[in-house]
Amino acid sequence: MKTTSARPVRNLVLVLGDQLNLDSAAFHGFDVQSDFVWMAEVREESTHVWSHKARIALFLAAMRHFRQALIAKGWQVIYRKLDDPKNAGTLAGELASTLRRIVPKRLVMVQAGDWRVGEGISAAARETGVPLEIRSDRHFLCSAEEFAAHVRGRKQWRMEFFYREMRRKTGILMEGEEPLGGAWNFDGENRESFGKSGPGSIPEPVAFAPDPLTREVLSLVQKQFAQHPGSLGAFDWPVTREEALRALADFIQHRLPHFGQYQDAMWSTPGGLFEPSARRSQTYLFHSRLSVALNLKLLDPREVLSAAETAFKSGRVSLSSAEGFIRQILGWREYVRGIYWHLMPGYLMSNALKASEPLPSFYWTGKTDMHCLREVIQQTLDYGYAHHIQRLMVTGLFSLLLGVRPQAVHEWYLAVYVDAVEWVELPNTVGMSQFADGGQLGSKPYVASGKYIQRMSNYCSGCRYDPAKSVGADACPFTTLYWDFLLRHETLLRKNQRMAMQLKNLSRLSPAGRAAIRQQAERLRSSLRSA
């Protein structure tokens, strides 16, 4: 750990692993002569959920590169490495250890992206008696106060209306007060499947070979967290500001033109199912891979939005593709952060559907005979990545239909995806995926049978289950559990107008058909509990 000089310390600026932006509000007014930066790698941040090796490595590698950038500016950095024998193992413990050696006049930090982390640091500051100033995170375009004003007095909270407000506020894709093209979104032109011929040739996203500093981290993680899930073999994520900018330019040029059209499509590579090098283009398809750089704050959302809008205005991409991508950043990303800070800490324990099943063990291994789940989970273990439809309509859908306790699902998503920070992961899981908040975030539970997966992918090809069947030896578990979900929650769902068509189809089932589905669903749950 770097130690301070004898001169007094004015501000000790605390920088967390997802706050790696030099224009952070924490650095406003930074004085090289009297202020210090504090960073710490601690084991607790990799073990409070059973984190994927690649997720651990990504945060540590990005932190170490950021430290180098700060030192290059001539700033004093107090930095504790993970394998330092004196490491206290927690952020609160490390901060307390530092404050026993030096006593700054003030601690300064930007609001943490995880309620638990923020509470721990605040408690450590109180115990030592050093004032803590928490500054708003200007990385985001909507502050917590603005979001609270948006939802105040509304009976229903909906991302679509928030998104329109953000479009008007920023002027992105706007002509005065009206949206370009005369519509706020272009879902009708987007979200196609690839069809039987597949996606064809897709430009692979730019890869970043680990440099010596990153290789040092990979070795450390493999040694320290050998029993954790996932692989480091395909690690090629951007870990510096310069790499993140290259990743942005690569996406805008090569994949944004087709992003909107195929943003919901899924595809697997025949013959090379579990070989990461053969599956890379099918893994990322036309998606950006930018959530990692955005969530570490190596990229600012404003520059991402500007790049996408410029690509449309210059004629390089269609309005539908540009808008579909912009909605994810300006709409959904900002919206879920608002939900998180407005409803925490109670939001974490939401369970409107009273789900109580354990998470199936195959979520950690990929060992299941359901092809779609095997493919997506194995991809997750290989890369630490799955795109939003794989998360929502494969792994998330199955746990929702099965009735898994939402906190267990949340912990899995937070653990296995390299871009997972709680402010963005928790609302997406508890609210959007599991409908555990009863509709505060999403207007309905996103439930479908195996036929949806068959329509949007080639996962069902060669699978032993038939997505058209709900009972019998070859019945698709998704289809069985879909009808069982509607049966179990029929009374609640009748209050939701958006579920009317699905419940109308449910009403056509005979009493014998209902009983058969319930029996098959219970046998499936029983087999998964004992697996």
Secondary structure, 3 states (H helix, E strand, C coil): CCCCCCCCCCEEEECCCCCCCCCCHHHCCCCCCCCEEEEECCCHHHHCCCCCHHHHHHHHHHHHHHHHHHHHCCCEEEEECCCCCCCCCCHHHHHHHHHHHCCCCEEEEECCCCHHHHHHHHHHHHHHCCCEEEECCCCCCCCHHHHHHHHCCCCCCCHHHHHHHHHHHHCCCEECCEEHHHCCCCHHHCCCCCCCCCCCCCCCCCCCCCCHHHHHHHHHHHHHCCCCCCCCCCCCCCCCHHHHHHHHHHHHHHCHHHHHHHCCCCCCCCCCCCCHHHHHHHHHCCCCCCHHHHHHCCCCHHHHHHHHHHHHHCCCCCHHHHHHHHHHHHHHHHHHHHHHHHHCCHHHHCCCCCCCECCCHHHHCCCCCCHHHHHHHHHHHHHCCCCHHHHHHHHHHHHHHHCECHHHHHHHHHHHCCCCCHHHHHHHHHHHHCCCCCCCCCCCCCCCCHHHHHHHCCCCCCCCCECCCCCCCCECHHHHHHHHHHHHCHHHHCCCHHHHHHHHHHCCCCHHHHHHHHHHHHHHHHHHHHC
